[in-house]
Amino acid sequence: MKFQVTDIRFDFIIDDDELSPEDQLAIIEDTCGQIWDADNEDDLVEEITCATGWCIKSIDYRHVLS
């Protein structure tokens, strides 16, 4: 299945340190709008987590029909 992320929130806090707002925005912009291949929603979350290195707090997406 193909998914397009429309909105996403990551957990950008590391050991009481936070990623800069500019870096956070860059990661969010790289993720949103992109088409992701995944088997289901759980796989989508895993794919994005592996690709970005950040855990996801919430995600909105739409299914893309081929």
C-alpha positions as CSV (number, residue, x, y, z in Angstrom):
1,M,0.0,0.0,0.0
2,K,1.1,3.6,-0.6
3,F,0.6,6.3,2.0
4,Q,1.1,10.1,1.9
5,V,1.8,11.7,5.2
6,T,-0.3,14.8,5.7
7,D,0.8,15.7,9.2
8,I,3.3,14.2,11.7
9,R,4.6,15.0,15.2
10,F,7.9,13.5,16.3
11,D,9.3,13.1,19.8
12,F,12.4,15.3,19.3
13,I,13.5,15.3,22.9
14,I,16.8,13.4,23.7
15,D,18.0,13.2,27.3
16,D,16.4,16.6,28.2
17,D,18.0,18.1,25.0
18,E,15.7,19.2,22.2
19,L,16.6,19.3,18.5
20,S,16.7,22.9,17.1
21,P,13.4,24.2,15.6
22,E,15.0,24.5,12.2
23,D,16.2,20.9,12.3
24,Q,12.8,19.7,13.5
25,L,11.0,21.6,10.6
26,A,13.4,20.1,8.1
27,I,12.6,16.6,9.2
28,I,8.9,17.2,9.2
29,E,9.0,18.8,5.8
30,D,11.0,15.9,4.4
31,T,8.4,13.4,5.8
32,C,5.2,15.2,4.9
33,G,4.0,14.9,1.4
34,Q,6.3,12.1,0.6
35,I,4.8,8.8,-0.6
36,W,5.7,5.8,1.6
37,D,5.3,2.1,0.8
38,A,4.1,0.1,3.8
39,D,1.9,-2.9,4.5
40,N,-0.3,-1.1,7.1
41,E,-0.3,1.8,9.5
42,D,2.0,0.1,12.0
43,D,4.5,-0.6,9.2
44,L,4.2,3.0,8.0
45,V,5.2,4.2,11.5
46,E,8.1,1.8,11.6
47,E,9.3,2.8,8.1
48,I,9.3,6.5,9.0
49,T,10.9,5.9,12.4
50,C,13.7,3.9,10.7
51,A,14.2,6.5,8.0
52,T,14.3,9.5,10.3
53,G,15.7,8.0,13.5
54,W,12.9,9.7,15.5
55,C,9.9,8.2,17.3
56,I,6.5,9.4,16.1
57,K,4.0,10.9,18.6
58,S,1.1,11.2,16.1
59,I,0.6,10.8,12.4
60,D,-2.1,11.6,9.8
61,Y,-2.0,10.2,6.3
62,R,-4.0,9.3,3.3
63,H,-4.0,6.2,1.2
64,V,-2.7,6.8,-2.4
65,L,-4.4,4.8,-5.1
66,S,-2.2,3.8,-8.0
